[in-house]
Amino acid sequence: MSWFKRKIAVDLTVNNAVVGERIIINNKNQNDKVLGIFMSEGKSLTPYEVHVIYEKNHVKTPITSIRRSISNLTFIDKLTMTSDSRMGGFGKPNYTWKLKTN
């Protein structure tokens, strides 16, 4: 695994730190949240569909950031692009992505 791929994989994990007898779990980053959307939906989604779900549950963010997270997750083999496409929010066809099964 290359350094870049390993760095992204590390960034996607939830870091735990033990302080006294308490365990503090750091906040999830955007990649974790996008991956969580795919896991909770359990179906293939377009970046636009992920963006709509993301903004319902989290802060407003540009769709390009959602696309970047999907690209990062695809690069580290968490998601895979399908050959299916659906109409996106801007009237253009969008490919769909789904969780990669091992």
C-alpha positions in Angstrom: 0.0 0.0 0.0 1.4 3.4 -1.0 2.0 6.1 1.6 -0.8 8.2 0.2 -3.3 5.4 0.3 -2.1 4.4 3.8 -2.5 8.0 5.0 -6.1 8.2 3.7 -6.9 4.8 5.3 -5.5 6.1 8.7 -7.5 9.4 8.3 -10.7 7.3 7.9 -10.4 5.5 11.2 -11.8 6.9 14.4 -8.9 7.7 16.7 -9.4 6.6 20.4 -7.5 8.3 23.2 -7.7 7.0 26.8 -7.7 9.8 29.3 -7.8 8.5 32.9 -10.6 6.0 32.8 -12.6 7.8 30.0 -12.3 7.0 26.3 -12.6 10.0 24.1 -13.6 9.4 20.5 -12.7 12.1 18.1 -15.3 13.5 15.7 -15.7 11.8 12.4 -14.4 13.5 9.4 -16.4 14.0 6.1 -15.1 10.8 4.6 -16.4 8.8 7.5 -19.8 10.6 7.3 -20.1 9.9 3.6 -19.1 6.2 4.1 -21.8 6.1 6.9 -24.4 7.3 4.4 -23.6 4.5 2.0 -23.7 2.0 4.9 -27.0 3.2 6.3 -28.7 3.5 2.9 -27.6 0.0 1.7 -27.9 0.8 -2.0 -26.1 2.6 -4.8 -26.2 6.4 -4.7 -25.2 9.3 -6.9 -23.0 12.0 -5.5 -26.0 14.3 -5.7 -28.1 11.9 -3.6 -25.3 11.6 -1.0 -25.1 15.4 -1.0 -28.8 15.8 -0.2 -28.7 13.2 2.6 -25.4 14.8 4.0 -26.9 18.3 4.2 -30.0 17.0 6.0 -27.9 15.5 8.8 -24.7 17.7 8.8 -23.6 21.2 7.8 -24.0 22.7 4.4 -21.1 21.7 2.1 -20.3 22.0 -1.6 -21.1 19.0 -3.8 -17.5 19.0 -4.9 -16.5 18.1 -1.4 -18.9 15.2 -1.4 -17.4 14.1 -4.8 -13.9 14.3 -3.4 -14.9 12.1 -0.4 -16.4 9.6 -2.8 -13.2 9.6 -4.9 -11.1 9.1 -1.7 -13.3 6.2 -0.6 -13.1 4.7 -4.0 -9.3 5.0 -4.1 -8.9 3.1 -0.8 -11.4 0.4 -1.9 -14.3 1.3 0.4 -16.6 2.2 -2.5 -16.9 1.1 -6.1 -18.4 2.9 -9.1 -21.2 1.1 -10.9 -22.2 1.3 -14.6 -25.6 2.6 -13.6 -26.5 6.3 -13.8 -29.4 8.5 -12.7 -30.4 12.0 -13.4 -28.6 14.4 -10.9 -29.9 17.6 -9.4 -28.5 19.7 -12.3 -30.2 17.8 -15.1 -27.1 15.7 -16.0 -26.7 11.9 -15.6 -24.6 10.9 -12.6 -22.9 7.5 -12.1 -23.7 5.7 -8.9 -21.4 4.2 -6.3 -21.9 1.5 -3.8 -20.1 -0.2 -0.9 -17.4 -2.5 -2.1 -17.9 -6.1 -1.1 -14.9 -8.2 -0.5 
